[in-house]
Amino acid sequence: MNTEFARQQMLGQQIRTFEVSDPEVLDILAEVPREEFVPPAFRNMAFADMPIPLPHGRFMMTPTVEGRLLQMLAIQPDDEVLEVGTGSGFLTACLARLGRTVVSVDIFPDFPETAALKLKRAGIDNVTLAAMDATRELPPGQFDAIAVTASCPIFDNRFFEALKPNGRLFVIVGNPPVMEAQLVVRAESGRQEVTSGFDTCVPPLINALAPPAFRF
C-alpha cells in the first residue's frame, strides 16, 4: 500500500466531501499517522471510510466522522479536553495536537494502556489516560471541550455539567439505525445550545443511560 497516496485520498475523496473544510483539522488528520493506531491486522484498511474493529466489540470511528467531530468542536490551543472512549488512541492524538491538554478515559483498561504506547511513539505527551466507566464517574474539574466517541441512547446531562462556560460537547444521541451527532454548547447563562450535525450510527457507551422500557 502506498501510505501517503492512501492518506491523501482519504483527505480529498472522503473527509473533504463530508463537509470538512477547516484547514487546521485537515492538517492534523494529515499529520497524525492513522496507520500506526489501527490494529495490525487492519493496517491496510487504515484510510478506508469504514469502522475498523477493535477488541471488546468496539470500533474506530470512520475518518469522515472523526473529521466532522474535530471540526464541530473547534479545539483551541489553550483548551482542556475530555475524551470519553479512548479506543485506538487516534482521535486522542488529534485532540492533543489541537488542544493544550487531553484527559482520555475508557471502560476497558487495555485501550488506555495500548494508546499510551502509540501516543509516546507519536511524540505526544500532553495526554492523561485512565481506565474509568464514564457512565458512573468523570474526571474531576470542567473542560473546554468534551468528545464522546460512542453513542448515548438518551442525552446524559452529566457530560454537559462537566463543561466550562462556553464549553462544547460532541455527542451522538439516539438508537440504530440512525443517530444524530450534536454539538452542545454551555452558554454563559448555563443554558444548553444544541446544534444538529449529521446522521450516523456508532455503538453505544457501555452502561449508557437508556430510556425506560415500555411495559404492557
Buried (B, 14 or more C-beta within 10 A) or exposed (E): EEBEEBBEBBBEEBBBEBEBEBEBBBEBBBEBBBBBBBBEEBBEBBBBBEBBBBEEEBBBBBBBBBBBBBBBBBBEEEBBBBBBBBBBBBBBBBBBBBBBBBBBBBBBEEBBEBBBEBBEEBEBEEBEBEBBBBBEEBBEEBBBBBBBBBBBBEBBEEBBEBBBEEBBBBBBBBBEEEBBBBBBBBEEEEEBEBEEBBEBBBBBBBEBBEEEEEEE
